[in-house]
């Protein structure tokens, strides 16, 4: 006795409710991940201060923090973190508490 295969006989047989559900969940997850923290330049804080804050608060590597800090300095702003509102809100509040100018959008 060999293996038997169910060969679909019409296009409706190809529809997969589980896959549609997974796609819906993926879309919802993407919508939840659209928030970002933007760090703005100021004339008060030093490079080292900003770098240390990004490493500690935003979980950046040293290299990421340095790059973001240079972008903030030369471009005026930089998106320093993206993710869910739940994850970013505490980070944003900590940046503000350190007198950094950040925006959560």
Backbone as a chain_set.jsonl record, in Angstrom:
{"seq": "XXXXXXXXXXXXXXXXXXXXXXXXXXXXXXXXXXXXXXXXXXXXXXXXXXXXXXXXXXXXXXXXXXXXXXXXXXXXXXXXXXXXXXXXXXXXXXXXXXXXXXXXX", "coords": {"N": [[0.847, -1.169, 0.0], [0.704, 2.147, -0.922], [1.527, 5.679, -0.418], [-1.118, 7.999, -0.124], [-2.412, 10.809, -1.769], [-4.187, 13.802, -1.349], [-5.53, 15.452, -3.866], [-6.29, 18.672, -4.73], [-9.436, 19.647, -6.07], [-10.662, 21.945, -6.831], [-10.317, 25.559, -6.747], [-11.151, 26.527, -4.246], [-10.403, 24.564, -2.466], [-7.792, 25.139, -1.956], [-7.682, 27.173, -0.17], [-6.685, 28.178, 3.011], [-7.609, 28.34, 6.146], [-6.078, 28.581, 8.522], [-3.695, 29.732, 7.638], [-4.648, 32.199, 6.728], [-5.456, 33.293, 9.171], [-2.959, 33.455, 10.464], [-1.75, 35.35, 8.819], [-3.364, 37.567, 9.363], [-2.732, 37.979, 12.061], [-0.022, 38.59, 11.789], [-0.206, 41.056, 10.472], [-1.444, 42.591, 12.458], [0.582, 42.496, 14.382], [2.569, 43.916, 13.036], [1.356, 46.42, 12.9], [1.403, 47.052, 15.572], [4.059, 47.476, 15.94], [4.796, 49.927, 14.923], [5.56, 52.215, 16.228], [7.903, 54.78, 17.201], [10.871, 56.099, 18.695], [12.07, 59.277, 18.584], [14.999, 61.052, 18.763], [16.043, 64.272, 19.502], [18.277, 66.938, 18.626], [20.161, 68.909, 20.923], [21.619, 71.731, 22.595], [22.83, 71.235, 24.956], [23.472, 68.692, 26.201], [26.258, 66.419, 26.379], [28.155, 64.464, 23.965], [29.039, 62.03, 25.079], [27.292, 61.742, 27.261], [24.8, 61.417, 25.98], [25.315, 59.1, 24.479], [25.811, 57.224, 26.536], [23.248, 57.204, 27.72], [21.673, 56.148, 25.63], [22.758, 53.586, 25.39], [22.21, 52.513, 27.928], [19.397, 52.952, 28.325], [18.006, 52.484, 25.868], [19.031, 50.127, 25.068], [21.125, 49.977, 23.229], [24.018, 48.983, 21.316], [27.414, 50.027, 21.856], [28.4, 51.035, 19.454], [26.032, 51.474, 17.951], [24.838, 53.457, 19.525], [26.73, 55.514, 19.335], [26.605, 56.083, 16.565], [23.909, 56.935, 16.313], [24.005, 59.188, 17.94], [25.791, 60.858, 16.557], [24.266, 61.249, 14.219], [22.053, 62.596, 15.303], [23.344, 64.926, 16.126], [24.373, 66.02, 13.691], [22.245, 65.9, 11.841], [20.075, 66.771, 13.209], [18.056, 65.227, 14.26], [17.133, 61.81, 15.091], [15.84, 58.571, 14.597], [15.815, 56.495, 17.239], [14.855, 54.15, 18.285], [12.55, 51.555, 17.531], [9.358, 49.986, 17.848], [6.861, 48.352, 19.874], [4.279, 50.275, 21.467], [4.002, 49.735, 24.152], [6.559, 48.809, 24.864], [8.199, 50.974, 24.176], [7.309, 53.294, 25.501], [8.168, 53.436, 28.312], [10.938, 53.709, 27.862], [11.093, 56.119, 26.458], [10.13, 57.88, 28.445], [12.192, 57.633, 30.316], [14.329, 58.712, 28.858], [13.455, 61.354, 28.666], [13.489, 61.997, 31.394], [16.142, 62.225, 31.762], [16.73, 64.636, 30.746], [16.864, 64.676, 27.99], [15.822, 65.412, 24.696], [13.227, 63.921, 23.424], [10.852, 62.218, 21.338], [7.858, 60.428, 21.068], [6.412, 58.689, 18.612]], "CA": [[0.0, 0.0, 0.0], [1.513, 3.356, -1.039], [0.986, 6.912, 0.141], [-2.218, 8.596, -0.869], [-2.401, 12.261, -1.744], [-5.439, 14.488, -1.677], [-5.281, 16.46, -4.88], [-7.418, 19.598, -4.751], [-10.206, 19.611, -7.304], [-11.01, 23.301, -7.246], [-9.533, 26.598, -6.081], [-11.579, 26.667, -2.847], [-9.671, 23.596, -1.659], [-6.483, 25.691, -1.631], [-7.79, 28.146, 0.909], [-6.215, 27.634, 4.277], [-8.018, 29.278, 7.205], [-4.984, 28.798, 9.474], [-2.768, 30.683, 7.041], [-5.292, 33.508, 6.751], [-5.379, 33.744, 10.556], [-1.574, 33.834, 10.722], [-1.497, 36.601, 8.114], [-4.038, 38.622, 10.122], [-1.93, 38.219, 13.262], [1.199, 39.266, 11.354], [-0.558, 42.444, 10.193], [-1.65, 43.238, 13.753], [1.885, 42.67, 15.012], [3.249, 45.001, 12.347], [0.732, 47.664, 13.324], [1.841, 47.297, 16.942], [5.481, 47.793, 15.911], [5.04, 51.117, 14.125], [5.954, 53.348, 17.051], [9.342, 55.033, 17.223], [11.4, 57.183, 19.531], [12.949, 60.182, 17.851], [15.829, 61.872, 19.641], [16.324, 65.567, 18.873], [19.514, 67.594, 19.024], [20.104, 70.052, 21.833], [22.93, 72.35, 22.803], [23.116, 71.092, 26.378], [24.069, 67.413, 26.587], [27.477, 66.019, 25.674], [28.09, 63.227, 23.203], [29.177, 60.891, 25.997], [26.066, 61.646, 28.051], [23.763, 60.854, 25.109], [25.718, 57.72, 24.172], [25.556, 56.413, 27.735], [21.8, 57.064, 27.885], [21.163, 55.234, 24.6], [23.193, 52.231, 25.738], [21.506, 52.074, 29.125], [17.937, 53.008, 28.236], [17.48, 51.918, 24.617], [19.705, 48.842, 24.848], [21.986, 50.059, 22.059], [25.437, 48.683, 21.465], [28.179, 51.269, 21.86], [28.468, 51.515, 18.073], [24.71, 52.022, 17.594], [24.641, 54.699, 20.273], [27.603, 56.529, 18.743], [26.055, 56.465, 15.267], [22.698, 57.733, 16.541], [24.404, 60.472, 18.511], [26.325, 61.674, 15.455], [23.137, 61.627, 13.365], [21.3, 63.634, 16.021], [24.142, 66.155, 16.12], [24.54, 66.594, 12.355], [20.978, 65.966, 11.102], [19.064, 67.417, 14.05], [17.225, 64.217, 14.922], [17.38, 60.441, 14.665], [15.011, 57.536, 15.202], [16.745, 55.688, 18.027], [14.263, 52.863, 18.645], [11.21, 51.278, 17.03], [8.752, 48.844, 18.517], [5.5, 48.521, 20.376], [4.081, 51.381, 22.396], [4.243, 49.195, 25.499], [8.002, 48.72, 25.09], [8.882, 52.25, 23.977], [6.877, 54.375, 26.408], [9.083, 53.602, 29.454], [12.228, 54.207, 27.375], [10.886, 57.538, 26.159], [10.034, 58.601, 29.712], [13.528, 57.666, 30.927], [15.127, 59.691, 28.118], [12.996, 62.673, 29.109], [13.941, 62.23, 32.769], [17.571, 62.571, 31.68], [16.78, 65.937, 30.057], [17.051, 64.52, 26.559], [14.622, 65.793, 23.959], [12.766, 62.796, 22.599], [9.452, 62.237, 20.935], [7.32, 59.089, 20.806], [5.407, 58.812, 17.541]], "C": [[0.899, 1.241, 0.0], [0.852, 4.53, -0.365], [-0.127, 7.43, -0.741], [-2.163, 10.107, -0.702], [-3.788, 12.781, -2.06], [-5.109, 15.601, -2.659], [-6.498, 17.374, -4.932], [-8.112, 19.577, -6.107], [-10.699, 20.981, -7.719], [-10.28, 24.303, -6.361], [-9.907, 26.772, -4.612], [-10.807, 25.72, -1.931], [-8.29, 24.122, -1.251], [-6.525, 26.666, -0.468], [-7.443, 27.483, 2.236], [-6.571, 28.628, 5.38], [-6.906, 29.569, 8.204], [-4.007, 29.837, 8.926], [-3.365, 32.089, 7.044], [-5.229, 34.101, 8.159], [-3.961, 34.231, 10.869], [-1.227, 35.144, 10.031], [-2.147, 37.769, 8.842], [-3.246, 38.982, 11.372], [-0.656, 38.972, 12.892], [0.929, 40.751, 11.076], [-0.758, 43.197, 11.501], [-0.324, 43.474, 14.461], [2.645, 43.807, 14.36], [2.675, 46.347, 12.77], [1.163, 48.03, 14.733], [3.296, 47.757, 16.982], [5.789, 49.115, 15.216], [5.47, 52.333, 14.939], [7.47, 53.524, 17.013], [9.663, 56.171, 18.173], [12.35, 57.987, 18.66], [13.689, 61.037, 18.872], [16.228, 63.124, 18.875], [17.619, 66.155, 19.428], [19.221, 68.701, 20.039], [21.519, 70.584, 22.007], [23.41, 72.185, 24.239], [23.934, 69.83, 26.678], [25.283, 67.055, 25.735], [27.258, 64.719, 24.902], [28.118, 62.024, 24.142], [27.918, 60.669, 26.825], [24.957, 60.979, 27.239], [24.075, 59.397, 24.786], [25.42, 56.798, 25.35], [24.058, 56.173, 27.938], [21.226, 56.08, 26.875], [21.558, 53.787, 24.887], [22.359, 51.702, 26.902], [19.994, 51.955, 28.918], [17.393, 52.264, 27.017], [18.152, 50.609, 24.219], [20.533, 48.825, 23.562], [23.348, 49.452, 22.367], [26.157, 50.025, 21.478], [28.207, 51.877, 20.455], [27.141, 52.135, 17.621], [24.498, 53.379, 18.256], [25.495, 55.825, 19.696], [27.048, 57.017, 17.408], [24.815, 57.339, 15.418], [23.044, 59.121, 17.057], [24.975, 61.4, 17.443], [25.211, 62.122, 14.518], [22.309, 62.736, 14.009], [22.039, 64.966, 15.927], [24.157, 66.823, 14.742], [23.244, 66.739, 11.563], [19.86, 66.624, 11.907], [18.156, 66.45, 14.784], [17.587, 62.853, 14.366], [16.37, 59.522, 15.347], [15.95, 56.579, 15.929], [16.18, 54.325, 18.418], [12.891, 52.757, 18.0], [10.667, 50.066, 17.768], [7.338, 49.157, 18.96], [5.449, 49.699, 21.348], [4.406, 50.942, 23.823], [5.733, 49.15, 25.836], [8.675, 50.097, 25.068], [8.521, 53.331, 24.988], [7.801, 54.524, 27.625], [10.46, 54.132, 29.032], [12.158, 55.705, 27.109], [10.859, 58.36, 27.449], [11.392, 58.692, 30.41], [14.442, 58.652, 30.2], [14.743, 61.102, 28.535], [13.494, 62.991, 30.515], [15.435, 62.564, 32.832], [17.787, 63.895, 30.931], [17.157, 65.821, 28.582], [15.735, 64.849, 25.868], [14.247, 64.655, 23.032], [11.271, 62.903, 22.371], [9.037, 60.81, 20.632], [6.191, 59.238, 19.784], [5.063, 57.448, 16.964]], "O": [[1.775, 1.359, 0.857], [-0.24, 4.411, 0.191], [-0.075, 7.308, -1.965], [-1.896, 10.612, 0.388], [-4.476, 12.257, -2.936], [-4.47, 16.587, -2.292], [-7.615, 16.907, -5.153], [-7.466, 19.499, -7.152], [-11.118, 21.159, -8.862], [-9.695, 23.931, -5.344], [-9.049, 27.133, -3.806], [-10.58, 26.029, -0.761], [-7.685, 23.609, -0.308], [-5.497, 26.947, 0.148], [-7.869, 26.364, 2.523], [-5.902, 29.651, 5.529], [-6.799, 30.695, 8.689], [-3.547, 30.714, 9.658], [-2.665, 33.06, 7.331], [-4.973, 35.296, 8.313], [-3.783, 35.292, 11.467], [-0.493, 35.962, 10.585], [-1.557, 38.846, 8.935], [-3.107, 40.16, 11.704], [-0.253, 39.893, 13.603], [1.752, 41.604, 11.412], [-0.289, 44.327, 11.639], [-0.12, 44.524, 15.07], [3.301, 44.587, 15.051], [3.42, 47.306, 12.975], [1.276, 49.213, 15.053], [3.721, 48.369, 17.962], [6.956, 49.395, 14.945], [5.72, 53.392, 14.362], [8.22, 52.566, 16.823], [8.854, 57.066, 18.417], [13.298, 57.456, 18.081], [13.077, 61.665, 19.736], [16.694, 63.046, 17.738], [17.996, 65.89, 20.57], [18.167, 69.336, 20.005], [22.491, 69.944, 21.606], [24.296, 72.912, 24.689], [24.972, 69.903, 27.336], [25.333, 67.345, 24.539], [26.307, 63.979, 25.153], [27.307, 61.107, 24.008], [27.523, 59.527, 27.061], [24.26, 60.094, 27.734], [23.182, 58.552, 24.819], [24.847, 55.722, 25.178], [23.648, 55.066, 28.287], [20.378, 55.26, 27.227], [20.772, 52.869, 24.651], [21.864, 50.575, 26.859], [19.391, 50.954, 29.303], [16.431, 51.503, 27.127], [17.87, 50.054, 23.157], [20.632, 47.798, 22.89], [23.779, 49.41, 23.519], [25.564, 51.05, 21.144], [28.055, 53.088, 20.293], [27.128, 53.191, 16.987], [24.035, 54.327, 17.622], [25.033, 56.961, 19.583], [27.022, 58.219, 17.146], [24.68, 58.358, 14.74], [22.437, 60.112, 16.65], [24.673, 62.593, 17.428], [25.213, 63.268, 14.067], [21.915, 63.695, 13.345], [21.43, 66.007, 15.678], [23.979, 68.036, 14.632], [23.148, 67.611, 10.7], [18.823, 66.991, 11.354], [17.558, 66.797, 15.802], [18.244, 62.734, 13.332], [16.081, 59.678, 16.533], [16.785, 55.928, 15.301], [16.927, 53.44, 18.835], [12.154, 53.74, 17.926], [11.426, 49.226, 18.251], [6.707, 50.1, 18.483], [6.45, 50.063, 21.964], [5.007, 51.689, 24.595], [6.121, 49.425, 26.971], [9.6, 50.357, 25.837], [9.346, 54.192, 25.295], [8.188, 55.647, 27.947], [11.075, 54.911, 29.759], [13.054, 56.459, 27.489], [11.492, 59.413, 27.532], [11.706, 59.71, 31.026], [15.237, 59.348, 30.832], [15.613, 61.95, 28.735], [13.879, 64.125, 30.797], [15.922, 63.111, 33.821], [18.908, 64.216, 30.536], [17.703, 66.757, 27.998], [14.66, 64.588, 26.408], [14.868, 64.451, 21.989], [10.543, 63.575, 23.101], [9.788, 60.063, 20.005], [5.154, 59.837, 20.066], [4.238, 57.352, 16.055]]}, "num_chains": 1, "name": "protein.A"}
